[in-house]
């Protein structure tokens, strides 16, 4: 951290239950020369990675569906969310982490992944940066049923969908997850499923 206009004064842990919620007090040196003292809360859950698995020959993608409590609390009637496979890095590098998560969640053991970009997903309150990947998959890469780890209380349904259907599901609101929309649109813009 090397912004000369920001001086961290204190950090107070408000919660350290699931992840860590900190209250940060800092000085912000404004352009007009004045100094403001501000307080913000920042939720630290670690960094993560996500991936879009796609098959050019079949024109399909692999997505997951699982219950997401925060969406349930904010108007998602079933609480179920369709998403690209994703997970926390857990001290691994992003490429290693996404290969692990792909096998755990989808049952596909992939070797070659392509990093496409990285993004802060909710920069006003969450510290997480998310690393985005794509990879081609085929039936012979399927080594298990997937579904996530039972001990992590993951109950993940694996979906294989026609790519065009997945794009249409963004328009209909069936897909509302930000990272998933970003990767599906990336695939469309860059012609990942184009056979030419």
C-alpha positions, -999 to +999 in steps of 0.1 A: +000+000+000+017+032-012-009+058-017+005+090-001-030+104+002-042+076+025-030+070+061-044+040+080-050+050+116-065+019+131-080-015+122-106-031+145-119-067+140-157-066+142-162-103+133-139-132+127-164-160+124-167-172+088-143-147+074-130-114+088-149-081+090-127-052+098-135-015+107-108+007+092-102+043+103-081+063+079-071+098+069-079+108+033-059+137+020-082+155-005-071+174-036-079+208-020-053+200+007-078+192+035-077+160+054-108+139+062-110+111+087-132+083+074-144+049+087-152+020+064-159-017+070-140-042+048-149-079+045-118-101+039-128-136+026-096-142+007-091-141-031-108-165-055-109-179-090-137-188-114-138-207-148-160-212-178-157-247-192-168-249-228-170-275-256-167-261-291-179-293-308-211-296-288-215-258-283-220-263-246-208-249-213-206-264-178-222-243-150-233-251-115-264-245-094-263-241-056-281-223-027-268-189-019-282-175+013-274-138+006-294-139-026-323-156-008-323-128+018-324-102-011-353-114-033-341-146-049-372-167-040-355-201-042-320-189-032-306-211-060-280-195-083-266-207-116-229-199-117-195-207-132-174-230-111-155-209-085-137-211-052-112-195-029-075-198-035-068-212-001-031-202-003-027-218-038-019-198-069-050-190-090-043-217-117-038-245-092-069-234-072-092-233-102-081-268-114-088-281-079-122-264-077-131-276-112-126-312-103-143-309-068-174-290-081-179-303-117-160-337-117-139-326-147-101-329-145-087-302-167-051-296-176-050-265-197-066-233-184-064-198-199-064-168-176-085-141-192-086-112-166-090-104-129-115-081-112-126-068-079-162-079-076-176-057-048-149-031-042-170-009-018-170-035+009-152-068+000-114-071-004-116-101-027-100-101-062-113-128-085-092-145-112-111-154-143-103-185-164-116-204-194-109-240-205-121-265-230-136-297-217-146-330-232-164-361-219-132-380-214-121-355-188-150-364-165-135-383-135-163-380-109-199-366-104-185-335-088-209-317-065-183-302-041-171-313-007-196-327+017-176-314+047-178-279+033-216-283+031-215-279-006-245-292-025-237-284-061-256-295-091-236-297-123-253-283-154-243-288-190-261-262-211-261-251-248-240-220-249-268-200-267-293-211-240-269-198-213-267-164-230-305-163-233-307-171-195-289-138-188-317-119-206-345-138-189-329-134-154-323-171-149-286-162-146-279-133-123-244-141-110-219-114-120-189-136-126-210-159-147-224-131-169-189-117-174-174-151-185-203-159-208-201-125-224-163-128-227-168-161-245-194-145-269-173-114-276-141-134-282-158-163-302-145-190-279-171-215-292-167-205-328-155-234-349-138-212-375 
